[in-house]
Amino acid sequence: MTITTIRKSGNSYAIHLPKVLEPEAGKEYIAVKKQNGTLIFVPKLADKFQNVADKSQYEAETNITYTAEESAGIE
């Protein structure tokens, strides 16, 4: 377990990560704060579809039917 602190930097806060965690400078993370105050940082992944033309990867599923039982998870 590694302990670090949050410091105020202007109008923002900074978390200093120790070298032992091997942080990559400039890498973007998605930050999530849970109800109990836990902070979670997840590496942001590249958008696989950023260069794909609109809807070129989309195929409409037109012949799908569901019964009420299937929708409720009853088989």
Short mmCIF file of the C-alpha atoms (twelve columns), coordinates in Angstrom:
data_MODEL
# 
_entry.id   MODEL 
# 
loop_
_atom_site.group_PDB 
_atom_site.id 
_atom_site.type_symbol 
_atom_site.label_atom_id 
_atom_site.label_alt_id 
_atom_site.label_comp_id 
_atom_site.label_asym_id 
_atom_site.label_seq_id 
_atom_site.Cartn_x 
_atom_site.Cartn_y 
_atom_site.Cartn_z 
_atom_site.pdbx_PDB_model_num 
ATOM 1  C CA . MET A 1  0.000   0.000   0.000   1 
ATOM 2  C CA . THR A 2  1.261   3.462   -0.885  1 
ATOM 3  C CA . ILE A 3  0.106   6.594   0.905   1 
ATOM 4  C CA . THR A 4  0.022   9.977   -0.811  1 
ATOM 5  C CA . THR A 5  -1.528  13.362  -0.104  1 
ATOM 6  C CA . ILE A 6  -3.695  15.808  -1.976  1 
ATOM 7  C CA . ARG A 7  -2.313  19.328  -2.250  1 
ATOM 8  C CA . LYS A 8  -3.983  22.571  -3.271  1 
ATOM 9  C CA . SER A 9  -2.545  24.074  -6.467  1 
ATOM 10 C CA . GLY A 10 -4.236  27.387  -7.318  1 
ATOM 11 C CA . ASN A 11 -7.961  26.665  -7.715  1 
ATOM 12 C CA . SER A 12 -7.341  22.937  -8.242  1 
ATOM 13 C CA . TYR A 13 -6.038  20.000  -6.250  1 
ATOM 14 C CA . ALA A 14 -3.109  17.746  -7.164  1 
ATOM 15 C CA . ILE A 15 -2.341  14.193  -6.130  1 
ATOM 16 C CA . HIS A 16 1.369   13.430  -6.156  1 
ATOM 17 C CA . LEU A 17 2.005   9.823   -7.163  1 
ATOM 18 C CA . PRO A 18 5.161   8.131   -5.921  1 
ATOM 19 C CA . LYS A 19 7.610   6.751   -8.492  1 
ATOM 20 C CA . VAL A 20 6.949   3.220   -7.186  1 
ATOM 21 C CA . LEU A 21 3.492   3.394   -8.877  1 
ATOM 22 C CA . GLU A 22 5.191   4.105   -12.230 1 
ATOM 23 C CA . PRO A 23 2.853   6.920   -13.297 1 
ATOM 24 C CA . GLU A 24 3.067   8.101   -16.911 1 
ATOM 25 C CA . ALA A 25 3.289   11.894  -17.210 1 
ATOM 26 C CA . GLY A 26 0.539   13.356  -19.398 1 
ATOM 27 C CA . LYS A 27 -1.659  10.225  -19.352 1 
ATOM 28 C CA . GLU A 28 -5.378  10.978  -18.998 1 
ATOM 29 C CA . TYR A 29 -7.559  9.280   -16.404 1 
ATOM 30 C CA . ILE A 30 -11.285 9.177   -15.744 1 
ATOM 31 C CA . ALA A 31 -11.878 10.149  -12.120 1 
ATOM 32 C CA . VAL A 32 -14.827 8.806   -10.138 1 
ATOM 33 C CA . LYS A 33 -15.835 9.726   -6.589  1 
ATOM 34 C CA . LYS A 34 -17.910 7.078   -4.821  1 
ATOM 35 C CA . GLN A 35 -20.543 7.871   -2.159  1 
ATOM 36 C CA . ASN A 36 -18.159 6.787   0.601   1 
ATOM 37 C CA . GLY A 37 -15.511 9.287   -0.595  1 
ATOM 38 C CA . THR A 38 -13.310 6.749   -2.377  1 
ATOM 39 C CA . LEU A 39 -11.558 8.204   -5.424  1 
ATOM 40 C CA . ILE A 40 -10.987 5.871   -8.372  1 
ATOM 41 C CA . PHE A 41 -8.782  6.724   -11.344 1 
ATOM 42 C CA . VAL A 42 -9.144  4.617   -14.506 1 
ATOM 43 C CA . PRO A 43 -6.899  5.119   -17.553 1 
ATOM 44 C CA . LYS A 44 -8.821  6.754   -20.396 1 
ATOM 45 C CA . LEU A 45 -8.887  4.516   -23.475 1 
ATOM 46 C CA . ALA A 46 -8.527  5.775   -27.027 1 
ATOM 47 C CA . ASP A 47 -11.783 6.171   -28.973 1 
ATOM 48 C CA . LYS A 48 -11.770 3.243   -31.425 1 
ATOM 49 C CA . PHE A 49 -14.459 4.910   -33.537 1 
ATOM 50 C CA . GLN A 50 -13.114 8.468   -33.822 1 
ATOM 51 C CA . ASN A 51 -12.227 8.038   -37.517 1 
ATOM 52 C CA . VAL A 52 -15.313 6.027   -38.487 1 
ATOM 53 C CA . ALA A 53 -17.936 7.702   -40.674 1 
ATOM 54 C CA . ASP A 54 -21.325 8.217   -39.020 1 
ATOM 55 C CA . LYS A 55 -23.217 4.959   -38.538 1 
ATOM 56 C CA . SER A 56 -20.921 2.994   -40.873 1 
ATOM 57 C CA . GLN A 57 -20.464 0.380   -38.116 1 
ATOM 58 C CA . TYR A 58 -24.137 0.287   -37.201 1 
ATOM 59 C CA . GLU A 59 -26.536 -2.348  -38.480 1 
ATOM 60 C CA . ALA A 60 -30.147 -2.040  -37.413 1 
ATOM 61 C CA . GLU A 61 -31.606 -5.183  -35.881 1 
ATOM 62 C CA . THR A 62 -35.034 -5.066  -37.428 1 
ATOM 63 C CA . ASN A 63 -36.338 -8.588  -36.877 1 
ATOM 64 C CA . ILE A 64 -35.991 -8.908  -33.105 1 
ATOM 65 C CA . THR A 65 -39.064 -9.764  -31.078 1 
ATOM 66 C CA . TYR A 66 -39.334 -10.197 -27.340 1 
ATOM 67 C CA . THR A 67 -42.137 -11.610 -25.283 1 
ATOM 68 C CA . ALA A 68 -43.023 -10.159 -21.884 1 
ATOM 69 C CA . GLU A 69 -41.588 -13.290 -20.261 1 
ATOM 70 C CA . GLU A 70 -38.218 -12.879 -22.038 1 
ATOM 71 C CA . SER A 71 -38.046 -9.230  -21.047 1 
ATOM 72 C CA . ALA A 72 -38.622 -10.209 -17.414 1 
ATOM 73 C CA . GLY A 73 -35.967 -12.940 -17.594 1 
ATOM 74 C CA . ILE A 74 -38.501 -15.796 -17.486 1 
ATOM 75 C CA . GLU A 75 -37.948 -18.631 -19.927 1 
# 
